[in-house]
């Protein structure tokens, strides 16, 4: 037993000695941390000739750590003329990214451009790949885009308001741009006003509020546009227009626009002269100024800006073509006037028919049309050419009844009564029917009776009155009262 204990003690001592000796042995040196490695995808292939906008892909590896980010840069070379030698033209510094792809608009101002692209990985210990991956490419020339200003046109006079309203959102700016390279594309546009800073946008139609223009708003201003393509080239010239902004003064009361053609039916038959018609309207609207549409065309915007109310009359019968009031070019001018707070009264024979002259009546005017959007008339009809209307019943509290001038209409097919009267079948909201159709009790057209033949629209910015009949053929005393009441209702007098 004692001998067994002795053996055990000797073994224990030897184990302890071995352990102490092991602790004193030197350790192996640590393995050095290796840098990462970077590889570029073979798309596009090396030495390919491509468009300047190139997308490159890469990957990185680090067997003793992990990749945290990458850096890339490139060098651009141009051929030295007559030598065939590439010389450095441009270069970038290293740029950081955590992604493994980038789309680069290479600098490509020459017909051929040699590009050297480098990318390198960086690991979690900050080690950088000492041999960055390289891609060699040749890119073709890129050119800046060409920008075109469409609206406002150069030297235009533009009616504007001092403030944004629900009808006037600002100066409409419309433009476009085209890239000169087949593979190019426009990615951004910019505008500038009165030499101010560029504002970059993605839309090519927008509205400029009054605040962006230098004071005074009323007067000449310069608008410029430019664009940028997908190779980061900006149109160095752009396009511009000098425009005159006109803030309406409305210091005068009424401008009468005379579109009546006295060489048309029934005036030519009745042998009524232009002076006779002018004299009638001068008595009906005393103090108003007159503009002869036949002689001078549409009044320009700077003329309209002085008047609170435009009175447009076309009293002849448009047998073969519509009245000129419906011409889109004319509509554009007087709608600009309405958007900034003008007031409008139109009267004429087949006046609403002229806005849908080649359509059958009754007719529903579509949204987007002048009659629908600005006059708030949805559906209109027209009475027969044979005279039937003897007058109009006024709206109590606003207008009085009137009678048709049977003497002026004694000829056939009118026989003392008005034919071809435009009826307002379906008006929109914010309107009043000012006059209802009146005919004889024994008329064969009882369905006409009581229909609206004149409308008043109460707008938030502008007001409008539509008479679906020619005012010249109303008994003059009644026409004078009619004008007084309408002007009072429009707050012009």
C-alpha positions as CSV (number, residue, x, y, z in Angstrom):
1,X,0.0,0.0,0.0
2,X,2.8,2.4,0.9
3,X,4.6,1.4,-2.3
4,X,1.5,2.2,-4.4
5,X,1.2,5.6,-2.7
6,X,4.8,6.3,-3.6
7,X,4.3,5.5,-7.2
8,X,1.4,7.9,-7.3
9,X,3.4,10.7,-5.7
10,X,6.2,10.3,-8.2
11,X,3.7,10.4,-11.1
12,X,2.1,13.6,-9.8
13,X,5.5,15.3,-9.5
14,X,6.4,14.5,-13.1
15,X,3.1,15.8,-14.4
16,X,3.6,19.1,-12.5
17,X,7.1,19.4,-13.9
18,X,5.9,18.8,-17.5
19,X,3.2,21.5,-17.1
20,X,5.7,24.0,-15.8
21,X,8.0,23.3,-18.7
22,X,5.2,23.6,-21.2
23,X,4.3,27.1,-19.9
24,X,7.8,28.3,-20.5
25,X,7.9,27.3,-24.2
26,X,7.7,30.2,-26.7
27,X,4.4,30.6,-28.8
28,X,4.1,30.6,-32.6
29,X,4.1,34.1,-34.2
30,X,0.5,35.3,-35.4
31,X,-0.5,35.1,-39.0
32,X,-0.3,38.4,-40.9
33,X,-3.7,40.0,-42.0
34,X,-3.9,39.8,-45.8
35,X,-5.4,42.5,-48.0
36,X,-8.6,41.9,-49.9
37,X,-8.9,41.1,-53.5
38,X,-11.1,42.8,-56.2
39,X,-12.5,41.5,-59.5
40,X,-14.4,43.2,-62.3
41,X,-17.1,41.5,-64.3
42,X,-16.4,41.0,-68.0
43,X,-19.3,43.3,-68.9
44,X,-18.5,45.2,-71.0
45,X,-15.5,43.4,-72.3
46,X,-12.1,45.0,-72.1
47,X,-11.2,47.3,-75.0
48,X,-14.8,47.5,-76.2
49,X,-16.0,50.7,-77.9
50,X,-19.1,51.8,-76.1
51,X,-21.4,54.8,-75.5
52,X,-20.0,57.1,-72.7
53,X,-22.6,56.0,-70.1
54,X,-21.3,52.7,-68.8
55,X,-22.5,50.4,-66.0
56,X,-19.7,48.4,-64.3
57,X,-19.9,45.5,-61.9
58,X,-17.3,44.1,-59.5
59,X,-16.9,41.9,-56.4
60,X,-14.4,41.6,-53.6
61,X,-13.2,38.9,-51.3
62,X,-11.2,38.7,-48.0
63,X,-10.5,35.2,-46.6
64,X,-9.5,36.5,-43.2
65,X,-12.1,39.2,-42.8
66,X,-14.9,40.9,-44.8
67,X,-15.3,43.8,-47.3
68,X,-16.6,47.0,-45.9
69,X,-16.5,49.3,-48.9
70,X,-14.9,50.0,-52.3
71,X,-13.2,52.9,-54.0
72,X,-13.1,53.6,-57.7
73,X,-11.6,56.1,-60.1
74,X,-10.9,56.6,-63.8
75,X,-8.5,58.2,-66.2
76,X,-9.5,59.6,-69.7
77,X,-7.0,59.8,-72.6
78,X,-7.2,61.5,-75.9
79,X,-5.2,60.7,-79.0
80,X,-2.5,63.2,-79.8
81,X,-3.2,64.2,-83.4
82,X,-0.8,62.7,-85.9
83,X,1.0,60.5,-83.4
84,X,-1.4,57.7,-82.5
85,X,-0.3,58.2,-78.8
86,X,-2.8,58.5,-76.0
87,X,-2.3,61.4,-73.7
88,X,-4.0,62.0,-70.3
89,X,-6.9,64.4,-70.7
90,X,-8.9,64.0,-67.4
91,X,-9.0,62.0,-64.2
92,X,-10.9,61.6,-61.0
93,X,-9.8,61.0,-57.4
94,X,-10.9,57.8,-55.5
95,X,-14.6,57.8,-54.7
96,X,-16.1,55.7,-51.9
97,X,-19.1,53.3,-52.4
98,X,-20.5,50.4,-50.5
99,X,-22.2,49.0,-53.6
100,X,-20.7,46.7,-56.2
101,X,-21.9,48.6,-59.3
102,X,-21.8,52.1,-60.6
103,X,-23.0,53.9,-63.8
104,X,-20.5,56.4,-65.0
105,X,-20.9,59.1,-67.6
106,X,-17.3,59.0,-68.8
107,X,-15.8,62.2,-70.0
108,X,-16.1,61.8,-73.8
109,X,-15.5,65.0,-75.6
110,X,-13.3,63.6,-78.4
111,X,-14.4,61.3,-81.3
112,X,-12.7,58.4,-79.4
113,X,-11.8,58.4,-75.7
114,X,-9.7,55.8,-73.9
115,X,-10.9,55.1,-70.4
116,X,-9.0,53.4,-67.6
117,X,-11.3,52.4,-64.8
118,X,-10.0,51.1,-61.4
119,X,-11.8,49.7,-58.4
120,X,-10.4,48.4,-55.1
121,X,-11.9,46.7,-52.1
122,X,-11.2,47.7,-48.5
123,X,-11.6,45.2,-45.6
124,X,-12.7,45.5,-42.0
125,X,-9.2,46.1,-40.9
126,X,-8.8,49.0,-43.3
127,X,-6.5,47.1,-45.7
128,X,-6.8,48.1,-49.3
129,X,-6.4,45.9,-52.3
130,X,-2.9,46.9,-53.5
131,X,-3.7,45.8,-57.1
132,X,-7.0,47.4,-58.0
133,X,-9.1,45.7,-60.7
134,X,-8.8,47.4,-64.1
135,X,-11.2,47.9,-67.0
136,X,-10.0,49.4,-70.3
137,X,-12.7,50.9,-72.6
138,X,-13.0,53.2,-75.6
139,X,-16.0,55.6,-75.6
140,X,-17.5,57.6,-78.4
141,X,-18.0,61.3,-78.4
142,X,-20.9,62.8,-76.4
143,X,-22.5,66.2,-77.0
144,X,-24.6,68.4,-74.9
145,X,-28.4,68.4,-75.4
146,X,-30.3,71.1,-77.3
147,X,-33.1,72.9,-75.4
148,X,-36.1,74.7,-76.9
149,X,-38.4,77.1,-75.2
150,X,-41.9,76.8,-76.5
151,X,-43.9,79.1,-74.2
152,X,-43.8,81.9,-73.6
153,X,-42.8,82.9,-77.1
154,X,-40.1,85.5,-77.6
155,X,-41.3,89.1,-77.2
156,X,-44.7,88.0,-76.1
157,X,-47.1,90.2,-74.1
158,X,-48.4,88.1,-71.2
159,X,-51.3,88.9,-69.0
160,X,-50.5,88.1,-65.3
161,X,-51.9,88.6,-61.9
162,X,-50.1,89.8,-58.8
163,X,-51.2,86.7,-57.0
164,X,-51.8,83.0,-57.7
165,X,-55.6,82.2,-58.1
166,X,-57.7,79.2,-58.8
167,X,-57.8,80.4,-62.5
168,X,-54.3,81.8,-62.9
169,X,-51.6,79.5,-61.5
170,X,-48.7,81.6,-62.8
171,X,-46.8,82.1,-66.0
172,X,-46.9,78.9,-68.1
173,X,-43.4,77.7,-69.0
174,X,-43.3,75.0,-71.7
175,X,-40.1,73.7,-73.2
176,X,-38.4,70.5,-74.4
177,X,-34.9,69.2,-75.1
178,X,-33.3,66.6,-77.4
179,X,-30.0,64.8,-77.0
180,X,-27.6,64.7,-79.9
181,X,-26.4,61.2,-79.3
182,X,-28.5,58.2,-80.4
183,X,-28.0,56.5,-77.0
184,X,-28.4,59.7,-75.0
185,X,-31.3,60.8,-73.0
186,X,-32.4,63.9,-71.1
187,X,-32.5,63.4,-67.4
188,X,-33.1,66.9,-66.0
189,X,-34.2,70.4,-67.0
190,X,-33.7,73.8,-65.4
191,X,-35.2,77.3,-65.6
192,X,-34.0,80.7,-64.6
193,X,-35.7,84.1,-64.4
194,X,-34.2,87.5,-64.7
195,X,-30.6,86.2,-64.3
196,X,-31.4,84.3,-61.1
197,X,-30.2,80.9,-60.0
198,X,-31.1,77.8,-62.0
199,X,-33.9,75.6,-60.6
200,X,-33.6,72.0,-61.7
201,X,-36.8,70.1,-62.4
202,X,-38.0,66.9,-64.2
203,X,-41.1,68.4,-65.8
204,X,-41.2,70.3,-69.1
205,X,-44.4,72.2,-68.4
206,X,-44.8,74.2,-65.2
207,X,-46.0,77.5,-63.8
208,X,-43.8,80.3,-62.5
209,X,-45.4,82.3,-59.6
210,X,-45.1,86.1,-59.5
211,X,-42.6,85.9,-56.6
212,X,-39.8,84.5,-58.8
213,X,-39.7,87.6,-61.0
214,X,-37.8,90.8,-60.1
215,X,-39.8,93.8,-59.3
216,X,-41.7,95.4,-60.9
217,X,-43.7,92.5,-62.1
218,X,-45.3,94.7,-64.8
219,X,-42.7,95.1,-67.5
220,X,-40.0,93.1,-69.4
221,X,-38.5,89.9,-68.0
222,X,-36.1,87.3,-69.2
223,X,-36.9,83.5,-69.0
224,X,-34.2,80.9,-69.7
225,X,-34.2,77.2,-69.9
226,X,-31.6,74.5,-70.2
227,X,-31.2,70.7,-69.8
228,X,-28.8,67.9,-68.8
229,X,-28.3,64.6,-70.5
230,X,-27.4,61.2,-69.0
231,X,-23.7,61.8,-69.5
232,X,-23.9,64.9,-67.2
233,X,-23.5,67.3,-70.1
234,X,-25.5,70.5,-69.8
235,X,-26.7,72.6,-72.8
236,X,-24.3,75.5,-72.7
237,X,-26.5,77.8,-74.6
238,X,-30.1,76.8,-73.7
239,X,-32.9,78.9,-74.9
240,X,-34.5,82.2,-73.7
241,X,-37.2,84.7,-74.3
242,X,-37.7,88.3,-73.4
243,X,-41.4,88.7,-72.4
244,X,-43.4,91.6,-71.2
245,X,-45.7,90.8,-68.3
246,X,-48.9,92.9,-68.1
247,X,-50.7,93.4,-64.8
248,X,-54.2,94.6,-65.9
249,X,-55.3,98.0,-64.7
250,X,-59.0,97.8,-65.6
251,X,-59.1,101.6,-65.4
252,X,-61.6,101.8,-68.3
253,X,-65.2,100.4,-68.3
254,X,-66.2,98.7,-71.6
255,X,-64.5,97.7,-74.8
256,X,-67.0,96.6,-77.5
257,X,-65.5,94.2,-80.0
258,X,-67.6,94.4,-83.2
259,X,-67.5,91.2,-85.2
260,X,-70.8,91.8,-87.0
261,X,-70.3,91.4,-90.7
262,X,-72.7,93.8,-92.5
263,X,-72.0,92.1,-95.8
264,X,-73.6,89.0,-94.5
265,X,-77.3,88.0,-94.0
266,X,-79.6,89.6,-93.0
267,X,-77.8,93.0,-93.1
268,X,-76.9,92.8,-96.8
269,X,-80.6,92.2,-97.6
270,X,-81.7,94.9,-95.2
271,X,-79.0,97.3,-96.5
272,X,-77.9,98.1,-93.0
273,X,-74.4,99.7,-92.8
274,X,-71.6,99.2,-90.4
275,X,-72.1,102.8,-89.1
276,X,-75.8,102.0,-88.3
277,X,-74.8,99.0,-86.2
278,X,-72.0,100.9,-84.5
279,X,-74.4,103.7,-83.6
280,X,-76.8,101.3,-82.1
281,X,-74.2,99.8,-79.7
282,X,-72.9,103.3,-78.8
283,X,-76.4,104.2,-77.6
284,X,-76.8,100.9,-75.8
285,X,-73.4,101.1,-74.1
286,X,-72.8,104.9,-73.7
287,X,-69.2,105.8,-73.1
288,X,-67.9,102.4,-74.3
289,X,-65.0,102.3,-76.7
290,X,-65.2,100.2,-79.9
291,X,-62.9,97.8,-81.7
292,X,-63.7,96.8,-85.3
293,X,-62.7,93.1,-85.5
294,X,-63.1,93.0,-89.4
295,X,-60.6,95.9,-89.8
296,X,-58.1,95.2,-87.0
297,X,-58.5,91.6,-86.0
298,X,-58.4,90.4,-82.3
299,X,-57.4,93.1,-79.8
300,X,-54.0,92.4,-78.3
301,X,-53.6,91.5,-74.6
302,X,-52.1,94.9,-73.7
303,X,-55.2,96.6,-75.1
304,X,-57.6,94.3,-73.2
305,X,-55.8,94.8,-69.9
306,X,-57.3,98.3,-69.6
307,X,-61.0,97.4,-69.7
308,X,-63.2,95.9,-66.9
309,X,-65.6,94.4,-69.5
310,X,-65.4,93.0,-73.0
311,X,-68.6,93.1,-75.0
312,X,-68.3,90.9,-78.1
313,X,-71.2,91.0,-80.6
314,X,-71.7,89.1,-83.9
315,X,-75.2,89.9,-85.1
316,X,-75.0,88.5,-88.6
317,X,-76.1,84.9,-89.4
318,X,-73.0,82.6,-89.9
319,X,-74.5,80.6,-92.7
320,X,-71.3,79.0,-94.2
321,X,-68.8,79.3,-91.4
322,X,-68.8,80.0,-87.6
323,X,-68.2,83.4,-86.0
324,X,-64.6,84.3,-85.4
325,X,-65.1,84.4,-81.7
326,X,-64.7,80.6,-81.7
327,X,-61.3,80.7,-83.4
328,X,-58.8,79.0,-81.0
329,X,-56.3,81.8,-81.4
330,X,-59.0,84.3,-80.3
331,X,-60.2,82.1,-77.5
332,X,-56.6,81.9,-76.2
333,X,-56.4,85.7,-75.9
334,X,-59.7,86.4,-74.2
335,X,-59.4,83.5,-71.9
336,X,-56.0,84.9,-70.8
337,X,-58.0,88.1,-70.0
338,X,-60.6,86.2,-68.0
339,X,-58.0,84.3,-66.0
340,X,-56.6,87.5,-64.6
341,X,-60.0,89.0,-63.6
342,X,-61.7,90.4,-66.7
343,X,-65.4,90.3,-67.3
344,X,-67.0,89.1,-70.5
345,X,-70.4,89.6,-72.4
346,X,-71.0,87.9,-75.7
347,X,-74.0,88.2,-77.9
348,X,-74.7,87.0,-81.4
349,X,-76.7,85.0,-83.9
350,X,-75.9,81.3,-83.5
351,X,-73.2,82.4,-81.1
352,X,-73.0,79.1,-79.1
353,X,-73.5,77.1,-82.4
354,X,-70.2,78.7,-83.6
355,X,-68.3,76.9,-80.9
356,X,-69.6,73.5,-82.3
357,X,-70.5,74.6,-85.8
358,X,-70.1,71.3,-87.5
359,X,-71.9,69.3,-84.8
360,X,-75.6,68.5,-84.6
361,X,-77.7,70.3,-81.9
362,X,-78.6,69.7,-79.2
363,X,-74.9,69.4,-78.3
364,X,-73.1,68.6,-75.1
365,X,-69.9,70.6,-74.8
366,X,-67.1,68.4,-73.5
367,X,-64.9,69.3,-70.5
368,X,-61.9,71.2,-71.7
369,X,-63.9,73.3,-74.2
370,X,-64.3,77.1,-73.7
371,X,-68.1,76.9,-73.4
372,X,-68.0,74.1,-70.7
373,X,-65.0,75.4,-68.7
374,X,-65.4,79.2,-68.9
375,X,-69.1,79.8,-69.6
376,X,-70.4,76.9,-67.5
377,X,-72.8,75.7,-70.2
378,X,-73.0,72.0,-70.6
379,X,-75.7,71.5,-73.2
380,X,-77.1,73.9,-75.8
381,X,-79.7,73.7,-78.5
382,X,-80.9,75.8,-81.4
383,X,-84.3,76.8,-82.6
384,X,-85.5,76.5,-86.2
385,X,-84.4,79.0,-88.8
386,X,-88.0,80.2,-89.2
387,X,-88.7,83.0,-86.8
388,X,-90.5,82.1,-83.6
389,X,-89.0,84.1,-80.7
390,X,-90.9,87.3,-79.8
391,X,-88.8,88.2,-76.8
392,X,-87.4,87.1,-73.5
393,X,-88.7,86.9,-69.9
394,X,-86.3,88.4,-67.5
395,X,-85.2,86.9,-64.2
396,X,-87.0,88.8,-61.4
397,X,-84.8,91.1,-59.4
398,X,-82.0,91.0,-62.1
399,X,-83.4,91.7,-65.6
400,X,-86.6,92.9,-67.2
401,X,-88.5,91.4,-70.0
402,X,-87.6,92.4,-73.6
403,X,-89.2,92.3,-77.0
404,X,-87.7,91.4,-80.4
405,X,-87.6,94.3,-82.9
406,X,-90.2,93.0,-85.4
407,X,-89.5,95.9,-87.8
408,X,-85.8,94.9,-88.2
409,X,-86.9,91.3,-88.8
410,X,-89.7,91.9,-91.2
411,X,-88.0,89.9,-94.0
412,X,-88.4,86.2,-94.6
413,X,-87.9,83.7,-93.0
414,X,-88.1,85.7,-89.8
415,X,-91.4,87.5,-90.4
416,X,-90.9,89.8,-87.4
417,X,-89.5,87.1,-85.0
418,X,-86.1,85.7,-84.2
419,X,-85.0,82.3,-85.5
420,X,-81.9,80.3,-84.8
421,X,-81.9,81.3,-81.1
422,X,-79.4,79.3,-79.0
423,X,-81.1,77.7,-76.0
424,X,-79.2,76.7,-72.8
425,X,-80.5,73.3,-71.9
426,X,-78.1,72.3,-69.1
427,X,-76.1,75.0,-67.2
428,X,-73.6,74.2,-64.6
429,X,-73.4,75.6,-61.0
430,X,-72.9,79.3,-60.0
431,X,-75.2,80.4,-62.9
432,X,-78.5,82.3,-63.4
433,X,-80.7,82.2,-66.4
434,X,-81.2,85.8,-67.2
435,X,-83.8,85.5,-69.9
436,X,-86.3,82.7,-70.8
437,X,-87.6,82.1,-74.3
438,X,-90.9,83.7,-75.2
439,X,-93.0,82.9,-78.3
440,X,-96.7,83.2,-79.2
441,X,-99.3,81.1,-77.5
442,X,-100.2,79.6,-80.8
443,X,-96.6,78.8,-81.7
444,X,-96.0,75.3,-83.2
445,X,-92.9,75.2,-80.9
446,X,-94.2,75.1,-77.3
447,X,-91.2,73.2,-76.2
448,X,-89.0,76.2,-76.7
449,X,-91.1,78.3,-74.3
450,X,-89.4,79.0,-71.0
451,X,-86.0,77.6,-72.0
452,X,-83.0,79.6,-71.0
453,X,-81.6,81.9,-73.7
454,X,-79.1,83.9,-71.7
455,X,-76.9,82.9,-68.8
456,X,-74.9,84.7,-66.1
457,X,-71.9,82.9,-64.6
458,X,-70.6,84.0,-61.2
459,X,-66.9,83.2,-61.1
460,X,-64.4,83.4,-58.3
461,X,-62.0,85.5,-60.5
462,X,-64.1,86.6,-63.6
463,X,-67.7,86.9,-64.5
464,X,-69.4,86.1,-67.8
465,X,-72.8,86.7,-69.6
466,X,-73.9,84.8,-72.7
467,X,-76.8,86.0,-74.8
468,X,-77.9,83.3,-77.2
469,X,-79.4,85.9,-79.5
470,X,-78.2,89.0,-81.5
471,X,-78.6,92.1,-79.3
472,X,-79.0,94.3,-82.3
473,X,-82.5,92.8,-83.0
474,X,-83.9,93.6,-79.6
475,X,-86.1,96.7,-79.4
476,X,-83.6,99.5,-78.7
477,X,-85.2,100.8,-75.6
478,X,-85.3,97.3,-74.1
479,X,-81.7,96.7,-75.2
480,X,-80.6,99.9,-73.3
481,X,-82.3,98.6,-70.2
482,X,-80.8,95.2,-70.8
483,X,-77.3,96.7,-71.0
484,X,-77.8,98.8,-67.8
485,X,-79.0,95.9,-65.8
486,X,-76.2,93.5,-67.0
487,X,-73.5,96.1,-66.3
488,X,-74.9,96.7,-62.8
489,X,-75.0,93.0,-62.1
490,X,-71.4,92.7,-63.3
491,X,-70.4,95.6,-61.1
492,X,-69.0,97.5,-64.0
493,X,-70.9,100.8,-63.6
